Structures are given as structure tokens and as C-alpha cells.
Amino acid sequence: MRGIPSLITDIRKKVFTEVARMAYAGKGYDKVDELPYIIVPGDRPLHRESVFLERAIASERVRLAMGLNLRPIQTRHLMTEGMDQAAIAEQYYEPPLINIIPYACHACPTNQYRVTESCQNCLAASCQKVCPKDAISFVNGKSHIDPEKCIKCGKCAKACPYHSIIHLERPCQVACGMDAIVQDEYGRAVINQDKCVACGQCLVSCPFGAIADKGQIYQVIQSILQGDKVIAIVAPAFIGQFGKHSTPGKFIAAMKKLGFARIVEVAVGADICTIEEAKDFLEKVPAQQNYMATSCCPAWHSMIYKLFPGEAQNISMTLTPMVFTARLMKKKYPGCKVVFVGPCAAKKLEAIRADIRSDVDFVLTFEELQGMFEAKEIDFETIEPMYDLNEGSAAGRGFAVSGGVAGAVANLVKENNPDAQVQTARAEGLRDCRKLMTLAKAGKYNGYLLEGMACPGGCVAGAGTLLPVELAAAVVGRYQKEADMESPMESAYLEQSENLD
């Protein structure tokens, strides 16, 4: 589904655009009740059984985009309930960040084998012969699986020569590497927030668009309009996300039109992170700990704390590139507001940590930023470019793809200590990250640097991205080659980075 335009992506873009347009109008949120009618116009539904249901879902999407909680469906609540507290620049996220709108959920089947119309009623009856529980019979000339007897072994599906038996799974549940998605009494998906790490993979996997994360579009624009010096720190995965014409120079010009005072690439913070993690690794492995896990991905970090608490001491204490860059800006421009713009829903979770809140004021995904561009009618094809971003190294920009963090740290260790050897191992997707940590806990990776990325492919596959993962990774690769610096040690920010942690 990623990178494929659909009705879901259209609706999400409309929601973000209309919230941004309302915010830029500078007249408060009095017109918020009209937004569902703009997002879902006319008197005929586009994809559900009722236009009223579509507007109800749009209403909840608007509330979530403004950082508000879902309204309970059992009692009457105004759409504007709680909005006076939320619609201010100083408002932070309130968990939960990832939410399922109950009446948007399709209650998809979970782990079932079904016989399709392709069944040929063949004489071999292979599906029936291989079933260990005699769960398959023939009814009206077709194979029939008794769900009470079926143990979901899948042998029937493998044996069928016509591939007429399919395995149905709930997409959001399959995508969740934390097994955090369960179901209510009606079969609708529910998130176990005690397990959720806000990676957002369920969000991008739901074919019905029932899952959404909270946003801060309105709050960011309020901060800009009230005259704050708002600085956007932009993750390296931004390159190419807004179309083939969105060169770095045009991106800077577009961001200025939105009202941002300065735009800085988070590759700057990634360079500092590389240097600090290289030092950390050389000092602590194996002298103080058996291995070291990188600190950059907040969902990977949270997963370790939730599932492997005894191994949490092995996570590098180095700050993430987002926090390093934010602290640099706060140090250089006292009183400024910092917005992290990136591909990641989990960064919103990181930003509300007590030790981070004063550094990162807002988090926007690329998808949310696109809504702001739409609201201001910015055309990347015609906008005149400004200066390029040339402050981060190629290694720092490489943090956007899987393997980039561990590779940058290992290369820097070798650069500074030619005789040193750094063994690395990495995992993409939380299920594989769990396997990696299970092996690490068992002592299989002693002496290693471990990199975990919650999203398969790395940050370029985050829940807030717009491009297909393969294309995004290729574009980042080209962007790395265009960097003026190869090594993090060439960064102009090294002196300024002292005493940031």
C-alpha cells in the first residue's frame, strides 16, 4: 500500500490541508464544524454505506490531526470538546498517539483459511487428504473448511494445485511487530497501548483507513502566527518526498513561505550522534557491556524497554539526531521553537518524554507537512529555489536507510582507529528486531554494535512518508553522494556540540 495513491491517502491529505488552512486563516477554530463537509462533500458516500458515517469519521480525523482524543461513541460530545485547551502553540501530545476509529474499522478476519471460487472439485482432493484434523469436507461440489476443527496449519493451501485456498489475516495485526493489536467483542481492532511503541506500521497497513495518529499542524501554525522564531529541523529522508521538483533549494523556499524562520537538516545531529556513539562503543564494549544497541529509532528503543528490560542498559546513552539538532538550535537561537519534520510517528512519542519536551516543541510528519504546502497552494514546479542544505555529511544523511546508523559508526571507528574492528548486526521491522534482541540476550552478539529499525527499510519507510520505500531509499542514496562532506568529523558544528547532552 505504501506509496500507492488511494482514497485513504486523499482523505488524509484533505484533513491535514483543511486543518492547516483553518489555522493559517488566523480566526481560531470556530469553523472546525464545517471541515467534515469540506472533506466529504455532496450527499452521496464515496466508499461507505452512508455519507453521515464518512463525515463522522472525518470529524474524528480532524480532532486527531489537532492533537485531540477520540470522542466516546456511547454518549453525545461536541466536535469542539477540549479544543480550547488543545488549539494553542504550547500544547503537547497527549497519549495515546496511535488511535483506531471504532466505526471506521472493518473488523477484518484474523488468521483464517478460506476456500475461494477457484476450487475445481478435483478428484485428487489433496486439501482433504493432508488435513491433520479432518476439517475439510466437500459441500455442493466445493471444498469446505470447518472453522471449529481448523488449526490454521496451512497444509491445505500448500497442497491445492489451483491455489484456491487463501490465508486471510488482519493487515494491521500482521504489521504490528509488538502484537499490540487485539479485538473487541464486535471483532473490531483495538490497540493494547501497554504494548504499542507508536511505530505506525498498523496505520499504513489498514486498507480501510481506520487508524490515525495525532498531529500538531494547528499548534505549529499558531506558533508561527504569534511571531515565534520557528525553526524546522528536517530528517534526511525528506529528499524527494514532495515530488520530483522538490529539490533542496525549492524545499527551503517552500518552507519559508510556510513561515519557518530557518531550516536545518537533521543530518547535522546525525553526524554528532555518529561521533558520540563511536566513542561510546570503544569505551564500553566489551569493558563495561557485552554489546551496544544504537539509540536513534525511538520505537526500537521502546521495544527493548518493554520486552527486554534487562538489556536496556546496553542501549547507547547518546542522544538521537533529532535531539542533538534541536539542542544546537536552542543554544544558537535562545527562545526559538523547534519543529522536527520527519517520516516517523514514533518521534512524536520521543518528543513528549520529560527530558526532551524542552528541546523539541513540535513534530510533523512529511504527510502533515504536505497538507501545509497544499493549504498555502505551494507549487514546487514553479517556486524559485533558494540555498541548498549542505551542512550534513554523507554519513549523516545515510541514517535515513536501514544499515546507515551502524555503517556510519563502524566507518568512523575505523577512520579514527584503523586497527579497530567493529562487528555489526541489524534488523528491520519490530518482529526481526525482537529476534535480534533475543539472540543478543543469549550472548550471540557479544562485541557487536546492533542497529534496530522499527520500519522495514529504515526511516524512509516511516508511517509519515509519501514515497514507495525502494524509491525513497534510492533518492536518499543519490542525496548522500551530493553531500559536500563524507565524514562526520568534517562537521562545522563539532565545537558547538559540546555539553549538549
DOLUMSE-151667 format. One record per residue (C-alpha): x, y, z; residue number from 1; residue in one letter. Coordinates in steps of 0.02 Angstrom, whole numbers. Example, Ala and Ser with C-alpha at 12.3 -4.5 7.8 and 13.67 -1.06 7.14 Angstrom:
REM residues 2
+--------+--------+--------+-----+------+
!      X !      Y !      Z ! pos ! code !
+--------+--------+--------+-----+------+
!    615 !   -225 !    390 !   1 !    A !
!    684 !    -53 !    357 !   2 !    S !
+--------+--------+--------+-----+------+
END
This chain:
REM residues 501
+--------+--------+--------+-----+------+
!      X !      Y !      Z ! pos ! code !
+--------+--------+--------+-----+------+
!      0 !      0 !      0 !   1 !    M !
!    145 !    118 !     36 !   2 !    R !
!    170 !    247 !   -100 !   3 !    G !
!     10 !    196 !   -191 !   4 !    I !
!   -113 !    342 !   -207 !   5 !    P !
!   -283 !    293 !   -142 !   6 !    S !
!   -442 !    361 !    -69 !   7 !    L !
!   -362 !    341 !    103 !   8 !    I !
!   -212 !    449 !     60 !   9 !    T !
!   -328 !    576 !    -22 !  10 !    D !
!   -435 !    590 !    134 !  11 !    I !
!   -284 !    605 !    248 !  12 !    R !
!   -214 !    743 !    137 !  13 !    K !
!   -381 !    834 !    138 !  14 !    K !
!   -390 !    826 !    328 !  15 !    V !
!   -215 !    895 !    351 !  16 !    F !
!   -243 !   1027 !    218 !  17 !    T !
!   -406 !   1090 !    290 !  18 !    E !
!   -339 !   1096 !    468 !  19 !    V !
!   -188 !   1193 !    405 !  20 !    A !
!   -297 !   1310 !    301 !  21 !    R !
!   -407 !   1346 !    452 !  22 !    M !
!   -253 !   1381 !    559 !  23 !    A !
!   -174 !   1498 !    430 !  24 !    Y !
!   -337 !   1596 !    419 !  25 !    A !
!   -299 !   1655 !    595 !  26 !    G !
!   -480 !   1656 !    653 !  27 !    K !
!   -471 !   1516 !    780 !  28 !    G !
!   -565 !   1353 !    764 !  29 !    Y !
!   -743 !   1420 !    755 !  30 !    D !
!   -764 !   1345 !    581 !  31 !    K !
!   -699 !   1172 !    629 !  32 !    V !
!   -877 !   1100 !    620 !  33 !    D !
!   -878 !   1140 !    434 !  34 !    E !
!   -721 !   1040 !    394 !  35 !    L !
!   -805 !    868 !    382 !  36 !    P !
!   -923 !    940 !    250 !  37 !    Y !
!   -774 !   1007 !    151 !  38 !    I !
!   -681 !    842 !    167 !  39 !    I !
!   -836 !    740 !    123 !  40 !    V !
!   -939 !    850 !      6 !  41 !    P !
!  -1106 !    813 !    -77 !  42 !    G !
!  -1245 !    697 !    -24 !  43 !    D !
!  -1178 !    529 !    -82 !  44 !    R !
!  -1048 !    423 !      6 !  45 !    P !
!   -883 !    391 !    -80 !  46 !    L !
!   -843 !    221 !     -7 !  47 !    H !
!   -951 !    181 !    144 !  48 !    R !
!  -1136 !    147 !    162 !  49 !    E !
!  -1178 !    322 !    222 !  50 !    S !
!  -1113 !    498 !    194 !  51 !    V !
!  -1153 !    532 !    377 !  52 !    F !
!  -1036 !    393 !    431 !  53 !    L !
!   -900 !    462 !    319 !  54 !    E !
!   -920 !    634 !    396 !  55 !    R !
!   -918 !    561 !    572 !  56 !    A !
!   -752 !    476 !    532 !  57 !    I !
!   -686 !    637 !    454 !  58 !    A !
!   -734 !    730 !    614 !  59 !    S !
!   -627 !    613 !    718 !  60 !    E !
!   -485 !    628 !    594 !  61 !    R !
!   -490 !    817 !    612 !  62 !    V !
!   -487 !    803 !    801 !  63 !    R !
!   -338 !    685 !    795 !  64 !    L !
!   -247 !    799 !    673 !  65 !    A !
!   -267 !    937 !    803 !  66 !    M !
!   -198 !    826 !    940 !  67 !    G !
!   -364 !    788 !   1024 !  68 !    L !
!   -429 !    622 !   1089 !  69 !    N !
!   -563 !    519 !   1003 !  70 !    L !
!   -738 !    552 !   1070 !  71 !    R !
!   -829 !    406 !   1152 !  72 !    P !
!   -969 !    346 !   1040 !  73 !    I !
!  -1088 !    296 !   1179 !  74 !    Q !
!  -1130 !    475 !   1230 !  75 !    T !
!  -1153 !    642 !   1143 !  76 !    R !
!   -999 !    753 !   1132 !  77 !    H !
!   -970 !    910 !   1031 !  78 !    L !
!   -835 !    906 !    899 !  79 !    M !
!   -753 !   1056 !    982 !  80 !    T !
!   -744 !    973 !   1153 !  81 !    E !
!   -573 !   1003 !   1230 !  82 !    G !
!   -517 !   1108 !   1081 !  83 !    M !
!   -489 !   1267 !   1182 !  84 !    D !
!   -350 !   1181 !   1278 !  85 !    Q !
!   -276 !   1094 !   1126 !  86 !    A !
!   -278 !   1235 !    998 !  87 !    A !
!   -131 !   1330 !   1072 !  88 !    I !
!     52 !   1331 !   1022 !  89 !    A !
!    109 !   1265 !   1191 !  90 !    E !
!      2 !   1107 !   1186 !  91 !    Q !
!     97 !    942 !   1184 !  92 !    Y !
!     35 !    773 !   1127 !  93 !    Y !
!    -72 !    676 !   1247 !  94 !    E !
!    -58 !    487 !   1231 !  95 !    P !
!   -116 !    378 !   1151 !  96 !    P !
!    -35 !    438 !    990 !  97 !    L !
!    -96 !    298 !    876 !  98 !    I !
!   -286 !    277 !    877 !  99 !    N !
!   -415 !    165 !    794 ! 100 !    I !
!   -580 !    249 !    750 ! 101 !    I !
!   -700 !    109 !    800 ! 102 !    P !
!   -836 !    136 !    672 ! 103 !    Y !
!   -708 !    151 !    532 ! 104 !    A !
!   -639 !    -23 !    570 ! 105 !    C !
!   -696 !   -161 !    451 ! 106 !    H !
!   -675 !   -297 !    584 ! 107 !    A !
!   -564 !   -394 !    464 ! 108 !    C !
!   -547 !   -583 !    484 ! 109 !    P !
!   -399 !   -641 !    587 ! 110 !    T !
!   -294 !   -791 !    536 ! 111 !    N !
!   -418 !   -890 !    433 ! 112 !    Q !
!   -404 !  -1010 !    287 ! 113 !    Y !
!   -545 !   -996 !    159 ! 114 !    R !
!   -590 !  -1087 !      1 ! 115 !    V !
!   -619 !   -971 !   -147 ! 116 !    T !
!   -724 !   -991 !   -304 ! 117 !    E !
!   -569 !  -1058 !   -392 ! 118 !    S !
!   -597 !  -1229 !   -313 ! 119 !    C !
!   -616 !  -1358 !   -455 ! 120 !    Q !
!   -684 !  -1503 !   -351 ! 121 !    N !
!   -537 !  -1606 !   -414 ! 122 !    C !
!   -526 !  -1795 !   -394 ! 123 !    L !
!   -360 !  -1785 !   -302 ! 124 !    A !
!   -441 !  -1693 !   -156 ! 125 !    A !
!   -266 !  -1651 !    -96 ! 126 !    S !
!   -327 !  -1521 !     28 ! 127 !    C !
!   -436 !  -1650 !    114 ! 128 !    Q !
!   -300 !  -1784 !    116 ! 129 !    K !
!   -168 !  -1676 !    200 ! 130 !    V !
!   -279 !  -1600 !    334 ! 131 !    C !
!   -224 !  -1672 !    503 ! 132 !    P !
!   -391 !  -1631 !    587 ! 133 !    K !
!   -517 !  -1689 !    455 ! 134 !    D !
!   -576 !  -1509 !    444 ! 135 !    A !
!   -610 !  -1515 !    256 ! 136 !    I !
!   -764 !  -1590 !    175 ! 137 !    S !
!   -849 !  -1566 !      6 ! 138 !    F !
!  -1011 !  -1467 !      4 ! 139 !    V !
!  -1105 !  -1432 !   -158 ! 140 !    N !
!   -954 !  -1479 !   -261 ! 141 !    G !
!   -832 !  -1367 !   -169 ! 142 !    K !
!   -708 !  -1391 !    -28 ! 143 !    S !
!   -770 !  -1326 !    138 ! 144 !    H !
!   -662 !  -1290 !    292 ! 145 !    I !
!   -742 !  -1314 !    462 ! 146 !    D !
!   -676 !  -1167 !    564 ! 147 !    P !
!   -707 !  -1262 !    727 ! 148 !    E !
!   -587 !  -1400 !    677 ! 149 !    K !
!   -459 !  -1298 !    578 ! 150 !    C !
!   -293 !  -1271 !    668 ! 151 !    I !
!   -226 !  -1148 !    538 ! 152 !    K !
!    -79 !  -1257 !    489 ! 153 !    C !
!    -92 !  -1205 !    306 ! 154 !    G !
!    -60 !  -1378 !    235 ! 155 !    K !
!   -219 !  -1372 !    131 ! 156 !    C !
!   -168 !  -1208 !     48 ! 157 !    A !
!      2 !  -1279 !      3 ! 158 !    K !
!    -73 !  -1439 !    -66 ! 159 !    A !
!   -205 !  -1359 !   -178 ! 160 !    C !
!   -145 !  -1364 !   -360 ! 161 !    P !
!   -260 !  -1219 !   -405 ! 162 !    Y !
!   -208 !  -1106 !   -259 ! 163 !    H !
!   -392 !  -1091 !   -220 ! 164 !    S !
!   -368 !  -1088 !    -31 ! 165 !    I !
!   -312 !   -921 !     38 ! 166 !    I !
!   -246 !   -865 !    205 ! 167 !    H !
!   -336 !   -712 !    273 ! 168 !    L !
!   -254 !   -607 !    407 ! 169 !    E !
!   -294 !   -437 !    481 ! 170 !    R !
!   -169 !   -319 !    395 ! 171 !    P !
!   -143 !   -206 !    545 ! 172 !    C !
!   -114 !   -355 !    658 ! 173 !    Q !
!     13 !   -431 !    539 ! 174 !    V !
!    105 !   -265 !    526 ! 175 !    A !
!    118 !   -243 !    715 ! 176 !    C !
!    283 !   -315 !    771 ! 177 !    G !
!    234 !   -291 !    954 ! 178 !    M !
!     75 !   -396 !    944 ! 179 !    D !
!    -15 !   -246 !   1016 ! 180 !    A !
!   -174 !   -263 !    913 ! 181 !    I !
!   -316 !   -364 !    985 ! 182 !    V !
!   -503 !   -358 !    953 ! 183 !    Q !
!   -658 !   -305 !   1046 ! 184 !    D !
!   -821 !   -402 !   1067 ! 185 !    E !
!   -875 !   -347 !    892 ! 186 !    Y !
!   -716 !   -407 !    808 ! 187 !    G !
!   -650 !   -230 !    784 ! 188 !    R !
!   -465 !   -196 !    805 ! 189 !    A !
!   -408 !   -120 !    970 ! 190 !    V !
!   -232 !    -64 !   1017 ! 191 !    I !
!   -158 !   -125 !   1179 ! 192 !    N !
!    -70 !     36 !   1225 ! 193 !    Q !
!     40 !    -52 !   1353 ! 194 !    D !
!    124 !   -142 !   1208 ! 195 !    K !
!    116 !     -8 !   1074 ! 196 !    C !
!    276 !     87 !   1032 ! 197 !    V !
!    193 !    205 !    906 ! 198 !    A !
!    292 !    144 !    755 ! 199 !    C !
!    136 !    174 !    649 ! 200 !    G !
!    154 !     21 !    538 ! 201 !    Q !
!    -27 !    -26 !    577 ! 202 !    C !
!    -79 !    146 !    517 ! 203 !    L !
!     -5 !    123 !    344 ! 204 !    V !
!    -66 !    -57 !    332 ! 205 !    S !
!   -251 !    -30 !    365 ! 206 !    C !
!   -345 !    -41 !    197 ! 207 !    P !
!   -494 !     50 !    273 ! 208 !    F !
!   -400 !    199 !    343 ! 209 !    G !
!   -469 !    167 !    517 ! 210 !    A !
!   -304 !    203 !    606 ! 211 !    I !
!   -234 !    378 !    629 ! 212 !    A !
!   -104 !    466 !    734 ! 213 !    D !
!   -118 !    632 !    823 ! 214 !    K !
!    -43 !    788 !    748 ! 215 !    G !
!     16 !    963 !    788 ! 216 !    Q !
!    -15 !   1054 !    624 ! 217 !    I !
!   -131 !   1180 !    705 ! 218 !    Y !
!    -13 !   1213 !    850 ! 219 !    Q !
!    139 !   1239 !    737 ! 220 !    V !
!     46 !   1367 !    633 ! 221 !    I !
!    -16 !   1454 !    790 ! 222 !    Q !
!    164 !   1472 !    846 ! 223 !    S !
!    214 !   1545 !    678 ! 224 !    I !
!     68 !   1667 !    676 ! 225 !    L !
!    102 !   1729 !    853 ! 226 !    Q !
!    277 !   1781 !    799 ! 227 !    G !
!    386 !   1643 !    869 ! 228 !    D !
!    551 !   1607 !    784 ! 229 !    K !
!    505 !   1433 !    724 ! 230 !    V !
!    649 !   1328 !    660 ! 231 !    I !
!    616 !   1170 !    559 ! 232 !    A !
!    743 !   1031 !    582 ! 233 !    I !
!    717 !    910 !    438 ! 234 !    V !
!    758 !    725 !    434 ! 235 !    A !
!    867 !    670 !    286 ! 236 !    P !
!    726 !    560 !    220 ! 237 !    A !
!    638 !    719 !    162 ! 238 !    F !
!    728 !    717 !     -5 ! 239 !    I !
!    607 !    681 !   -148 ! 240 !    G !
!    456 !    657 !    -34 ! 241 !    Q !
!    360 !    804 !   -110 ! 242 !    F !
!    382 !    761 !   -293 ! 243 !    G !
!    518 !    763 !   -424 ! 244 !    K !
!    526 !    954 !   -423 ! 245 !    H !
!    555 !    967 !   -235 ! 246 !    S !
!    743 !    997 !   -242 ! 247 !    T !
!    826 !   1053 !    -79 ! 248 !    P !
!    830 !   1233 !   -140 ! 249 !    G !
!    645 !   1232 !   -184 ! 250 !    K !
!    604 !   1143 !    -22 ! 251 !    F !
!    690 !   1283 !     76 ! 252 !    I !
!    591 !   1415 !    -21 ! 253 !    A !
!    428 !   1321 !     12 ! 254 !    A !
!    465 !   1307 !    198 ! 255 !    M !
!    499 !   1493 !    206 ! 256 !    K !
!    329 !   1526 !    128 ! 257 !    K !
!    251 !   1423 !    266 ! 258 !    L !
!    330 !   1542 !    392 ! 259 !    G !
!    479 !   1445 !    456 ! 260 !    F !
!    623 !   1558 !    505 ! 261 !    A !
!    762 !   1434 !    472 ! 262 !    R !
!    778 !   1259 !    401 ! 263 !    I !
!    916 !   1142 !    460 ! 264 !    V !
!    948 !    962 !    408 ! 265 !    E !
!    949 !    835 !    549 ! 266 !    V !
!   1099 !    754 !    465 ! 267 !    A !
!   1194 !    883 !    569 ! 268 !    V !
!   1134 !    797 !    727 ! 269 !    G !
!   1165 !    627 !    648 ! 270 !    A !
!   1348 !    674 !    625 ! 271 !    D !
!   1363 !    717 !    809 ! 272 !    I !
!   1269 !    558 !    854 ! 273 !    C !
!   1392 !    456 !    750 ! 274 !    T !
!   1541 !    531 !    838 ! 275 !    I !
!   1466 !    505 !   1011 ! 276 !    E !
!   1409 !    326 !    977 ! 277 !    E !
!   1582 !    283 !    908 ! 278 !    A !
!   1661 !    347 !   1069 ! 279 !    K !
!   1529 !    258 !   1172 ! 280 !    D !
!   1561 !     93 !   1084 ! 281 !    F !
!   1750 !     99 !   1102 ! 282 !    L !
!   1740 !    145 !   1286 ! 283 !    E !
!   1606 !     21 !   1340 ! 284 !    K !
!   1616 !   -134 !   1229 ! 285 !    V !
!   1672 !   -254 !   1298 ! 286 !    P !
!   1745 !   -166 !   1451 ! 287 !    A !
!   1577 !   -118 !   1528 ! 288 !    Q !
!   1445 !   -208 !   1424 ! 289 !    Q !
!   1436 !   -355 !   1306 ! 290 !    N !
!   1368 !   -260 !   1157 ! 291 !    Y !
!   1292 !    -91 !   1114 ! 292 !    M !
!   1124 !    -54 !   1033 ! 293 !    A !
!   1102 !    107 !    937 ! 294 !    T !
!    986 !    240 !   1008 ! 295 !    S !
!    915 !    325 !    854 ! 296 !    C !
!    749 !    236 !    822 ! 297 !    C !
!    627 !    277 !    965 ! 298 !    P !
!    514 !    129 !    928 ! 299 !    A !
!    662 !      8 !    935 ! 300 !    W !
!    716 !     93 !   1096 ! 301 !    H !
!    542 !     75 !   1172 ! 302 !    S !
!    529 !   -106 !   1114 ! 303 !    M !
!    687 !   -150 !   1210 ! 304 !    I !
!    623 !    -65 !   1368 ! 305 !    Y !
!    456 !   -154 !   1356 ! 306 !    K !
!    510 !   -329 !   1305 ! 307 !    L !
!    693 !   -339 !   1357 ! 308 !    F !
!    708 !   -226 !   1510 ! 309 !    P !
!    863 !   -318 !   1571 ! 310 !    G !
!    952 !   -273 !   1408 ! 311 !    E !
!    907 !    -87 !   1412 ! 312 !    A !
!   1075 !    -46 !   1492 ! 313 !    Q !
!   1157 !    -95 !   1328 ! 314 !    N !
!   1071 !     44 !   1229 ! 315 !    I !
!   1189 !    186 !   1189 ! 316 !    S !
!   1161 !    337 !   1301 ! 317 !    M !
!   1194 !    451 !   1152 ! 318 !    T !
!   1056 !    573 !   1109 ! 319 !    L !
!    961 !    548 !    946 ! 320 !    T !
!    998 !    657 !    793 ! 321 !    P !
!    832 !    747 !    820 ! 322 !    M !
!    878 !    798 !    998 ! 323 !    V !
!   1058 !    845 !    955 ! 324 !    F !
!    997 !    958 !    814 ! 325 !    T !
!    860 !   1034 !    921 ! 326 !    A !
!    981 !   1073 !   1062 ! 327 !    R !
!   1102 !   1153 !    939 ! 328 !    L !
!    963 !   1268 !    880 ! 329 !    M !
!    904 !   1310 !   1057 ! 330 !    K !
!   1084 !   1351 !   1104 ! 331 !    K !
!   1113 !   1459 !    950 ! 332 !    K !
!    942 !   1545 !    949 ! 333 !    Y !
!    880 !   1562 !   1129 ! 334 !    P !
!    691 !   1571 !   1139 ! 335 !    G !
!    661 !   1488 !    971 ! 336 !    C !
!    535 !   1350 !    939 ! 337 !    K !
!    595 !   1189 !    857 ! 338 !    V !
!    490 !   1080 !    741 ! 339 !    V !
!    557 !    909 !    694 ! 340 !    F !
!    496 !    865 !    519 ! 341 !    V !
!    518 !    683 !    475 ! 342 !    G !
!    447 !    516 !    420 ! 343 !    P !
!    414 !    446 !    592 ! 344 !    C !
!    260 !    433 !    703 ! 345 !    A !
!    367 !    367 !    848 ! 346 !    A !
!    463 !    531 !    853 ! 347 !    K !
!    303 !    607 !    922 ! 348 !    K !
!    317 !    484 !   1066 ! 349 !    L !
!    500 !    529 !   1093 ! 350 !    E !
!    461 !    716 !   1093 ! 351 !    A !
!    342 !    704 !   1241 ! 352 !    I !
!    471 !    623 !   1355 ! 353 !    R !
!    503 !    733 !   1507 ! 354 !    A !
!    688 !    754 !   1463 ! 355 !    D !
!    652 !    801 !   1282 ! 356 !    I !
!    499 !    915 !   1291 ! 357 !    R !
!    601 !   1073 !   1314 ! 358 !    S !
!    707 !   1032 !   1162 ! 359 !    D !
!    578 !    982 !   1030 ! 360 !    V !
!    421 !   1088 !   1033 ! 361 !    D !
!    329 !   1006 !    888 ! 362 !    F !
!    340 !    854 !    774 ! 363 !    V !
!    268 !    848 !    598 ! 364 !    L !
!    272 !    703 !    476 ! 365 !    T !
!    303 !    729 !    291 ! 366 !    F !
!    121 !    687 !    261 ! 367 !    E !
!     65 !    825 !    380 ! 368 !    E !
!    188 !    948 !    304 ! 369 !    L !
!    115 !    910 !    132 ! 370 !    Q !
!    -53 !    968 !    200 ! 371 !    G !
!     27 !   1135 !    247 ! 372 !    M !
!    100 !   1152 !     72 ! 373 !    F !
!    -72 !   1117 !     -2 ! 374 !    E !
!   -154 !   1244 !    113 ! 375 !    A !
!    -34 !   1380 !     54 ! 376 !    K !
!    -51 !   1322 !   -128 ! 377 !    E !
!    135 !   1298 !   -150 ! 378 !    I !
!    185 !   1230 !   -320 ! 379 !    D !
!    358 !   1151 !   -319 ! 380 !    F !
!    367 !   1157 !   -508 ! 381 !    E !
!    357 !   1348 !   -515 ! 382 !    T !
!    430 !   1405 !   -349 ! 383 !    I !
!    601 !   1486 !   -361 ! 384 !    E !
!    737 !   1390 !   -267 ! 385 !    P !
!    840 !   1464 !   -127 ! 386 !    M !
!   1001 !   1399 !    -49 ! 387 !    Y !
!   1038 !   1213 !    -32 ! 388 !    D !
!   1063 !   1113 !    127 ! 389 !    L !
!   1248 !   1072 !    139 ! 390 !    N !
!   1284 !   1057 !    325 ! 391 !    E !
!   1268 !    870 !    350 ! 392 !    G !
!   1390 !    736 !    293 ! 393 !    S !
!   1353 !    590 !    178 ! 394 !    A !
!   1361 !    476 !    329 ! 395 !    A !
!   1234 !    582 !    424 ! 396 !    G !
!   1114 !    581 !    278 ! 397 !    R !
!   1129 !    392 !    270 ! 398 !    G !
!   1041 !    375 !    438 ! 399 !    F !
!    879 !    377 !    337 ! 400 !    A !
!    901 !    200 !    272 ! 401 !    V !
!    923 !     35 !    361 ! 402 !    S !
!   1105 !     -1 !    399 ! 403 !    G !
!   1152 !    183 !    388 ! 404 !    G !
!   1175 !    211 !    575 ! 405 !    V !
!   1282 !     58 !    610 ! 406 !    A !
!   1379 !     86 !    449 ! 407 !    G !
!   1418 !    267 !    494 ! 408 !    A !
!   1477 !    221 !    669 ! 409 !    V !
!   1582 !     73 !    609 ! 410 !    A !
!   1663 !    178 !    473 ! 411 !    N !
!   1705 !    317 !    594 ! 412 !    L !
!   1782 !    196 !    719 ! 413 !    V !
!   1892 !    128 !    580 ! 414 !    K !
!   1933 !    305 !    520 ! 415 !    E !
!   1994 !    358 !    692 ! 416 !    N !
!   2063 !    188 !    744 ! 417 !    N !
!   2123 !     93 !    588 ! 418 !    P !
!   2164 !    -63 !    689 ! 419 !    D !
!   1992 !    -73 !    773 ! 420 !    A !
!   1862 !   -193 !    708 ! 421 !    Q !
!   1676 !   -163 !    733 ! 422 !    V !
!   1559 !   -306 !    700 ! 423 !    Q !
!   1381 !   -251 !    663 ! 424 !    T !
!   1212 !   -334 !    651 ! 425 !    A !
!   1047 !   -253 !    607 ! 426 !    R !
!    863 !   -288 !    596 ! 427 !    A !
!    718 !   -202 !    507 ! 428 !    E !
!    540 !   -216 !    570 ! 429 !    G !
!    499 !   -248 !    752 ! 430 !    L !
!    474 !   -436 !    733 ! 431 !    R !
!    651 !   -455 !    668 ! 432 !    D !
!    712 !   -330 !    798 ! 433 !    C !
!    640 !   -444 !    931 ! 434 !    R !
!    733 !   -592 !    857 ! 435 !    K !
!    894 !   -491 !    855 ! 436 !    L !
!    874 !   -444 !   1039 ! 437 !    M !
!    831 !   -623 !   1087 ! 438 !    T !
!    996 !   -679 !   1012 ! 439 !    L !
!   1089 !   -534 !   1093 ! 440 !    A !
!   1016 !   -578 !   1262 ! 441 !    K !
!   1078 !   -757 !   1236 ! 442 !    A !
!   1254 !   -693 !   1206 ! 443 !    G !
!   1260 !   -722 !   1018 ! 444 !    K !
!   1311 !   -542 !    980 ! 445 !    Y !
!   1440 !   -506 !   1113 ! 446 !    N !
!   1559 !   -371 !   1050 ! 447 !    G !
!   1436 !   -311 !    917 ! 448 !    Y !
!   1354 !   -146 !    875 ! 449 !    L !
!   1169 !   -182 !    848 ! 450 !    L !
!   1057 !    -71 !    742 ! 451 !    E !
!    869 !    -89 !    752 ! 452 !    G !
!    743 !     -1 !    641 ! 453 !    M !
!    557 !    -22 !    678 ! 454 !    A !
!    510 !     11 !    496 ! 455 !    C !
!    564 !   -114 !    362 ! 456 !    P !
!    687 !    -15 !    256 ! 457 !    G !
!    728 !    111 !    391 ! 458 !    G !
!    664 !    288 !    416 ! 459 !    C !
!    617 !    301 !    232 ! 460 !    V !
!    478 !    178 !    273 ! 461 !    A !
!    408 !    278 !    418 ! 462 !    G !
!    220 !    298 !    440 ! 463 !    A !
!    225 !    480 !    386 ! 464 !    G !
!    313 !    458 !    219 ! 465 !    T !
!    242 !    486 !     45 ! 466 !    L !
!    356 !    386 !    -71 ! 467 !    L !
!    370 !    199 !   -104 ! 468 !    P !
!    509 !    134 !      8 ! 469 !    V !
!    626 !     74 !   -131 ! 470 !    E !
!    614 !    240 !   -223 ! 471 !    L !
!    642 !    339 !    -63 ! 472 !    A !
!    797 !    238 !    -21 ! 473 !    A !
!    867 !    265 !   -196 ! 474 !    A !
!    838 !    453 !   -186 ! 475 !    V !
!    924 !    461 !    -16 ! 476 !    V !
!   1071 !    366 !    -92 ! 477 !    G !
!   1090 !    500 !   -225 ! 478 !    R !
!   1072 !    636 !    -94 ! 479 !    Y !
!   1215 !    558 !      5 ! 480 !    Q !
!   1329 !    569 !   -146 ! 481 !    K !
!   1288 !    754 !   -165 ! 482 !    E !
!   1349 !    796 !     11 ! 483 !    A !
!   1499 !    912 !     21 ! 484 !    D !
!   1570 !    810 !    166 ! 485 !    M !
!   1597 !    624 !    180 ! 486 !    E !
!   1644 !    606 !    362 ! 487 !    S !
!   1554 !    671 !    518 ! 488 !    P !
!   1722 !    734 !    580 ! 489 !    M !
!   1712 !    873 !    450 ! 490 !    E !
!   1555 !    948 !    528 ! 491 !    S !
!   1558 !   1134 !    565 ! 492 !    A !
!   1451 !   1101 !    719 ! 493 !    Y !
!   1578 !    999 !    817 ! 494 !    L !
!   1633 !   1142 !    932 ! 495 !    E !
!   1453 !   1196 !    959 ! 496 !    Q !
!   1403 !   1019 !   1007 ! 497 !    S !
!   1499 !   1019 !   1171 ! 498 !    E !
!   1393 !   1000 !   1328 ! 499 !    N !
!   1232 !    962 !   1232 ! 500 !    L !
!   1194 !    801 !   1324 ! 501 !    D !
+--------+--------+--------+-----+------+
END
